[in-house]
Amino acid sequence: DEIEHLRLPWRGERPAAAIHPLLALARQVPEAWRASRPLLATTLELELQREAEWLAYRTVADESDRGAGNAAVLIVDRASWEVRAAVGSTGYFDTRRGGAIDYLRLPRSSGSTLKPLLFAQALERGTIAPNTVLDDLEPGPGGILNSDERYLGPLLPRLALANSRNVPAVELLSRLGLDAFYGFLADLRLHAHEETARHYGLGLAIGSLPVTLERLVPAYTVLAGDGRLQELRWLAGAPSPEAPRRVSEATARRITLFLADPQARLPTFPRMGFSEYPFPVAVKTGTSSRYRDAWTVAWSERYLVGVWVGHPDERPMSALSGYRIAAR
């Protein structure tokens, strides 16, 4: 009850996405459960939470002169799907950077982060096979270009996805069908059909659909969880609902292998860079138009991690891509 009467330090009209994190968490708890448990124990690990907060703050501060304004981080334990760290901003009281806004819950352009889901559905439906040749030869449908304005020629799906090529992804979406992929994204709870698939067009493959980190990370549990869509657990002892299957285990593991192969990322992403670790990690970066949003989602045997970096006013950053800042 006390949470409902919090006085928050807003100046002027309160942003729609700026909801106190305690209030947002309390609203997710069933009334009967709240009544029987007046003290709610979260699944957060304090030391890991502090480390994530510090890394987010330091990274944004180091790149503030290049337009980085704020960041969000979500760290999930793959064994239990419990949230171990959740950073909504780099400083709640930092009014210069819109610190009171919870960037975990703020919709932003998704960049290339939906490509693994596109390739997963295409494999699942038989639109492509692992040995299908995809062309990265010229501007794709609608004149869509690769971000580096280069073309790598004929590519297997493994290389096209690991290199995050726009042209093969847009061509693949055209073959799969807008409505089919848009419906699949709804099944992953990334949208609720607020708009039609035609509203986003083929840009669905490269970032036209806004997403939140709070929704994107659970969507990736389909890949990190052997094809099942998991419900993230924020409270200790909370019931774990049955996870619905969205793709086969074979498809989920194949996409994971595509994204965990550092050699497959060449030549777009260099070896021994920010996307390579001394242990197996599947990594997908994403960057929206004019570097307004930088994303990375990665999962190892132990953790699933999502990161967003951008500016509260959606100003372009100076060549800060998902690889260059969020992956770091």
Buried (B, 14 or more C-beta within 10 A) or exposed (E): EEEEEEEEEEEEEEBEBBBBBEEBBBEEBEEEEEEEEEEBEBBBBEEBBEBBBEBBBEBBEEBBEEBBBBBBBBBBBBEEBBBBBBBBBBBBEBEEBBBBBBBBBBBBBBBBBBBBBBBBBBBBBEBBEEEBEBBBBEBBEEEBBBBEEEBBEEBBBBBBBBBBBBBBBBBBBBEBBBEBBBBBBEBBEBBEEEEEBEEBBBBBBBBBBBBBBBBBBBBBBBBBBBBBBBBBBBBEEBEEEEBEBBBBEEBBEBBBBBBBBBEBBBEBBEEEEBBBEEEEBBBBBBBBBEBBBBBBBBBBEEBBBBBBBBBBEEEBBEEBBBBBBBBB
